[in-house]
Amino acid sequence: MKYSTLDIETGKKGNVLQIRIYNKDFGISSFDTWDEFYTFLSKNNHLPCYRQFIAHNGGRFDYVSMLYELLPFTWSASIIMTGSGIIVCSINDFKRRITFKDSIMVMRGSLKYLCETFNVETPKSDIDIENIEEIFHNNREEFDYYLDNDVISLFQVCEAFQEKLNLKSFPITIASLAMKIYYDKFKPDYQFFDTSKLDTRDADLMDLSYAGGRVEVFRKGEHAGVNSYDVNSLYPFVMKENYFPVFPAIRGKEYVEGDMGIYECSFKQDNKGIPPCLWIKGENGLEFAYEGSGCYTSVEIEQAKKYGLDINVGYGIFFPKKHKIFEKYVDHFYSLRLSNKENALNMICKFLLNSLYGKFAERPDGTMLAQLTDKEKNVYIKKGIGFSEYSEKMNLYLVETARKIKHPHKYISIFTTAYARCYMYDFLVKYADKLVYMDTDSIHMTGVMDEEFIGPELGQFKPEYSGLGVYNGRKQYIIDKTLRFKGMRTQGNLFHEKITYEDFKEMLDGKIVTKAYDTFPALKTVIKKGEPCKLTRTSKHLKSSDFTSNMVSA
């Protein structure tokens, strides 16, 4: 399928300097305003290359600028979002729908990184982005060269991506592509259990048993001689190595030994010399506790019994049949990755391996922003589809959406994350007296890990960072020159004040540290404030987390 790539450059006030698009059929086209671009679309949307556009990180910038300018004048646009970003949007004013995709939903990383990864003919060029407006007015040749290269290089990257995987069209997300490949080529001849028709109690059982990775500071403070270790492809590893339940599913009030299942449980862990084994969903989010109740997989229940927990199992769903459903998928893409370490297939395979499992837990309900005619409103009312006005000026409504999920097998996602937590927990117990921190697939500890666990294979660990570290909270740490602080920009080309080692120590002492950084506002913020998508400098007050861990020796 044909498409064009798109990029824009704006001034510091959000004013459009230039809009640039590129495709192989017609080359480069330039526009001074979004209104001019809209007029161009109205005349040319009969051409396939002008019915689909791709911009890198377009959902956080390019399309926000476009929609802010065009929504007051369009009459049929729709926007599907994830968090604060746009997944895909469309303008339906013409005979043919115009769709706008974001390539970062498929290929993570900066455009410069992707150009290097795919070794494209026209790489992204550099420019003094802080003075882009001055360059635009005083050195148009340099400006045009920079913007031309952006759209051409992105086109070459997208084209190379499709060629590597033999795709006829560019996907919307990497997860949807992973699922399509799995079902087309690797799904075993086993029937999966359909969770879309569960009654309320069983649906709640599934919801309550689904949790993500373990993120925990076991020993808050400053530590010398810290070493961090990451697992090689944790989720692909547990997907390959383990059995997963398949159809049928049976409901019961007693735990069935040997069968895979998900059950309501209460538990108590007397051994507090090791980290808590099971988790609860509380006011601190996913929290590992020595006592509580929840819904857990048989994998977690068996591990809890192994470490001596007193666990009472109640109502649940169990599966008499099980199968290794991901073995061939993981083997294929991991082997492909290992044999292509020096080219783009390595990156593509990594994305495909890590994006599949979560797709099984996709929700059928959601919301989208859409412009509605009176006729469409009446249809929605008759069908019982809810909607509410979001912006009178832009005739924009928040619309409830419901769609049929082709793969409603949430328990597959549930067991994948449970296997991963259980795999990591055995290492937490082994190194309980050395633990400092963990984040899903990594462990930070004083001392060193045994050599037998370190290596290049799936599921083995690799050393990452070492040195003096300060650990303030979940996703709040600095070790050597590597740091994380959730919600705060710590890298990238946009301005951000550096968070220093001393800052982390001050926060550890209870002080609040203020840092400034630049960001582009999300679409909903732009609509709400009625201001263009412009670079905004904001400040964030940073402090040490109140909650870190329930581990007694933490």
N, C-alpha and C positions, 0 to 999 in steps of 0.2 A: 504494500500500500504506500502511496506517495504522501509526502508531507513536506513542510518547510520548518526550518529552525528559526527561532526568534530571540532577540535580545534588545534591551533598551539601555540607554544611559540617561540619567537625570541629574539635575543640579541639586544643591544642598536643600533647596526649598521644595523639592519634589517635582520641579518643573521638568517636562520632557525635553531633552536635548535632541535625541534622535531615536527612532525605532527602526530596527533593521531586520529583514527576513532574508532567508536564502534557501534555494532548492536547485537541483541539478538542471531542471528544465529551463528556468528563466533567470537563474543567477540571483544577484542581489537586488533587493528593492528597499528604498528608504522612505521614511515618513517623518514629518515634523511634529505631527500630533496624532493622538489616538482617533480623533474624528476623521482625519485623512485616511488612516488605516481602515476604519470601519467602512468608509466610502469605497475603498479599494476592494474590500471583501464583498460588498454588495454587487459589485460589477464582475468579480472574478471567482465567486464560489462555485461556479460550474466546473472549474478546473480542479481535479483531485488534489493537486499539491497545495491548494489554498483552502482545503477543508479540514486540515489537521496541522496543528502547530506544536512544536516542542521547544521549551525553554528550560535551561538548567537552573534549578532553584526558582523556577517561575512561580510556584505556588506561594513563595514567601516574598516575592518582589514584583517581577514583571507583570503577572496577572493581577496583582493587587492594584498596581498603578492603572492598568487597563480597565479593570472593572469600576474603579472609582470614577474614571472619566466617562465611561460608556453607559453604565447602568441607568443614569438619568434619561438616556435617549433610546435605549433598547426597549423592546417590549416582551421578549421571550428569551431570557437567559437563565441558566441554572448552574449551581455550584455545589460540588460535593467536597466536603472538607474532612480533615483529620486533625483534631486539636486546633492549632492556630494556622495550619497550612492548608493549601488547596490541593486536593488530589487531582481533580479534573474539573474543568468548567466548559460550558458551551454557550454559543450564541445561536439561537434558532430563528432569527428574524427573516432569514432568506429561504430560498427554495431548498437549499442543502444546508444541513447543520454544520457549524464550524466548531471543532473540538480543540481544546488546549490542554496538553499534557505536560507533566513535569518530569524531566529525565532523572532527577535526583531520587525519585520514587523507585527507579529501576537500577540506577548506578550511583552509589554513594561516593562522595568525595568531590573535591573541587574540579572545575573544568580543566585546569592545568594538570592536575594529577591524572585525570582520565585521558588527556591527550598523550601524556607520557606512557601511560599503561597500554593504550591501544596503538601507540607509535604512528599517529596520523601524519599525513603529508603536510597539513597546515596547522602547526601547533598554536596554542593560545599565546598571544604576545603580552608584554607588560606595559603599563602606563602608570603615571603618578595619579592614582585615583582621587587623592585629596584635592588635586587641582584640575579635575577633569573638565570643569566648566570653563576655566581659563584656557585650557588646551583647545577646547571646542571652538572658542571664539578667535584664538590667535594662531593656532597651528592645526588647521582642519585636516591636513594631510595625515598627521600623526593620529588624530582622533579617528578618522575614517579607516585607517589601516588597522587600528586596534579593534574597532567594532566589527569590521568586515571579518577579521580573523576569528572573532568570537563565534559568529554564526556559522562560518564555514567549518571551523574545527569541531563544533558541536554536531553538525551534520555528519561529518566524517566519523566521529565517535559513535553516533547512533547507528549509522550504516554498518560500521565494523561490528558492533554488538549484534545486530541482526544476522550478519553473515556468519559470525562465530557459532550461532545457535540455529542457523537456517530458519529464521522467522520471516513470515510474510508481512507482518505488521509490527510496529513498535508497541510493546505492552504498556499497560497503565501502571502496574506495580510489579515488583520482582516476586512478591508472594503469589499473585495470581498466575504469573508465568510458571513458577515452581509447581503449583498445583496442576496446571494443564499438562506439563511435562510428565509429572508423576502418574496422572490418570491415563495419559495416552500411551506411555511406554513402560511403566514400572509397577503399576498396581497389581497385586497378586489376585488370583481368582477366588477371593474370599469376600463374602458379603459383610459390609460394615453395618453397625447398628445406627439407626436413624434417631438422633436425639431431638429432632424438631417437633416430635409429637408426644413428648413426655408430659405427664401430668405435673401439677404445680410442685408437689413434694419432690419428685424425681428431678425436675428441672432445677429446683433449689439445691438439691444434692450435687448436681453437676457444677453449678455456679460456685457453691461454697468450697468445693474441692479443688478448684482451679486457682493456682497461685504461681507467681513468677520465681525469680532467682532469689537466693539468700544474700542479703547485704547487711553486714553487721560489723560494728567495731567491738571487738572482744576486750581490748585493753586500751582505753582512751588515754592519750598523752603523747609524750615524746619518747621515742625508742631508738636506741643505737643498734647497729648491726641487723637491720631488717632486710629480709630477702622476700621478694614477691615471685610467685610462680603461677603461670596460666596453664590451663588445660588445653591441649590441642583439640579444637573443635568439639567442645563438650556435648552440645545438643546432637550433632550428627553422630557422635560416638555412641550415646545412649540409644539413639534411634536404630543404629545398626546392630548393636549387641543384644538388645532385649526383645522379648516377646510383647505383643500388644493384643488386647482382647478383640475379638470379632463377633459377629452375630452368631447366636442369639444372646439376649440379655434376660436374666431372670431376677425377679424381685423377691426379697426374703427378709426375715427378721433375725437371722442368725448368720454368723460369719462362716463361710464355707472354706475350709482349709484347702489350699492347693489351687483354687480357682482365683482368677483375677477379678477384682471387684472394687467398688467404691462404697464406703459405709459411714454412717453417723457414729461418732465415737466420743468418749471422754477419756482423759488420761492424766496420769500423775507420774513424774519422774523423780525418784528419791536420790539418784546419783547426781549430785550437783558438782562433782569434780570434773565433769565433761560438759560441753555446751548442750543446751536444750535440743532435743531431738525433733519434736513436733512444733507446729506453728498455730497461731490463731490470727484472725483478722480483727484487729482492735483499733484503738485510737491512734496508734503509731504505725498503722498500715500492717504489712506482713511482719509479724513479731513472733520470734521463737521463744517458747515459754516452757517452764517446768510443770505446769498444770493448766488444764483447760479443756475445751471441747471444740469439735468441728467435724468436718467431713474429710476423709482421707482414703487414699488408694490402698489396696492390699500390699503394695510394695512398701509403703510407709509404715503400715501396721506391722508387717513382718520385721522391718528394721527396728521399730520401737520395741518389739518383743525381744529381739536379739540383744538390745542394750538394757533389758530389765525393766522397762516401763510397765506400770500397772495400767492396762488399757481395757476399757469396756466397749465392746462393739455392738451396735444396734442394727437398725434397719439399713438395708443397702441394696445395691444392684450388683450381681455377679455374672461372670461370663464363663461358661464351661469350655469354650474354645479359645485358642490363642494362636498367634502366628507371628513370624518375623516379617513384618510388612514393609520395612524400609531398607532391608539389607542390600538389595540390588541397586536401589536408587543411590544410597550413600556410597557403595563400592564404586559405582560408575563415575560419579562426580568427584569423589576424593582421588581416585586413580587419575582422572583427567587433570585434576588440580596439581597433583604431584609431578606429572609429566609436562606441565606447562608453567613451571614456577617463574619463568622469565618473560611471560607474555600475559595478555589480558584474560585469557581463559582461567588463569589462577583466580583472579578477582571475581569473575562471573560465577565460577563453581562455588566459591566461598559464599556468595550471596544466595545462590540456589540451595545450598546445603542448610543454611541457617534460617531460611524464610519459609520453609514448607510447613513445619509442625503447627505454627500458630494459625494457619489458614483454616484448619479443621474446627477452630473455635469461633469462626466468623459469625457475627450477629446478623440476623435477618432484618432487624429494625434499626432505624437511625433517623437522621434528619438531613435535609439539604436546604439551601437557600435558592429560591426560585421566584421569578416574576410570573404573576398569574393574571389571566384575563378573567372577566366576570363569568364567562362560560366555564372556564377551568375551575373556578371556585365552586360553582354549582355542582359540577361533576364530583369534586372532592367531598362536598357536603353529602351528596347522595350515597357515595361509597363509604362514608364514615372516615375519611382520611382527614386527620387534624392539620390545621395550619393556623398561624398567627402572624400578624403584621410585624415586620422587622424594621422596615424603613419606608415611610410614606413617600418620601421624596423619590426614592428609587423603585417604588412599586415592588418591593422585595418582601417575600414572606418566608418564614421558617416552616417547612413542610415536613410532616412525619412521613417516613418512607418504610416500606416493607417489601422484601423481595424473597424469592425462593432461593435458598442456599443449596447448591448442588452437592455439597459435601458436609452435611450437618452431623459431624461425628466428634463432638467436643471432647469426649473421653480420651481420644488419641492425643490431643494437646495436653490434657490433664496428666496422663501417664508419662508423657515426654518430660514435662517439667518436674514431676515427682521423681522419676529416675535420676534426673540431673542433681536434684537436691540430695537424694540418698547417696549417690556416688561421692559427692563432695563431703557428706557428713562423716563417712568413714575416715577421711583424712583429718577432719576437724578433731575427731576423737583421738586419733593416733598422735597428733601434735598439739593436744589440748593445752599443755603447759607452755607452749611457745607461741600460741596464736595472738595476732594483733588485729587482723582485719580480714574480711573476705567480701568479694563482690561477684556473685553468681558463678563464674568459672575461674576465679583467681583466689589465691591464699597468700596473705602477707604474714610472715612469722620471723621471730628472732631465731638465729641459728639457721641450719640448712636442712633441706629435704633429702631423704635417702636417695642415693643414685639409682636404685632399682625402679623408681617412679618417674625418672626423667628420661626423655627421649623424643624421637620425631613421630612416633606412631599416634594414631587416634587414641585419645584418652590418657596419654602420657602428659607429663608436665614439662614446661620449658621455663627456665629462669628469665625474669624480666628486669626488675630494678633491684638495687641494693643500696644500703647506706643508712643515714640518719633520717628518721621520719617523724612527722607529727600527724596524729589521727584525731580529728575533732568530732566526727560523726559519719553517718552513712553518706558515701560519695563526697566526703570532705577530708582530704588528706594531701600531704606532700611528702614525697620520698625522693631523695637525691634532687633532680631537677624536674621531676614529674609531679603534676598536681591535678587534683580534681576538686571542683566545688560546684555542686549541682545548682543549676539556675543562673550561673554566672559565666560569662564568656571568658575563656582562658586561652584561646588560640584563634587564629584566623586573621584575615586582612583588615577587618574593621577595628577601629580604635578600641582598646580596652586597657585599663590600668592593671598592671601586673600585681598579682597576689604573691607576696613574698613569704619566705620561711618565717620571718619575724611576725608577719601578720597572723599566720597560723598559731604561733605561740601566744600572741596577744589574745586571740579568740579563746585559746585554751585557758587563759587566765580570767575569762569572763568578760573581756572587752569586746566592743562592737567596732568592726572595721568597715569603712565606707569606701566603695570603689565605683568608678564611673566607666561606662562602656557605651558604644554606639550600637544601635539596632534599627531595623526597619519594622514598622508596626504591622500587625496582622490585619487581614481584610476587615474583620469585625470591628477592630479599633478604628480603622480608617472610616468605616461607614458611620460608626457611632459619633466620632468627633467631627466628621464632615471636613476632614483635612486630607490633602494628598499624601501619597506614600513617600515620605521623606525620611532621610536619615535623622534619627533622634538620639540625642545623648541623654542617658538616664543614669541614675545612681542606685546602688543596692547596698543595703546594710547587712553585713555578714557577721554571723555569730556562730558559736559552737552549738551543736545540736543538744537538746535536752535528753533525748533518748538515744542510747547506743546499743545496749545489749542487756539481756536478762541473765547472762552467764554470771554465776556467783563470784568467780574470781576475776571478773572484768574490772 
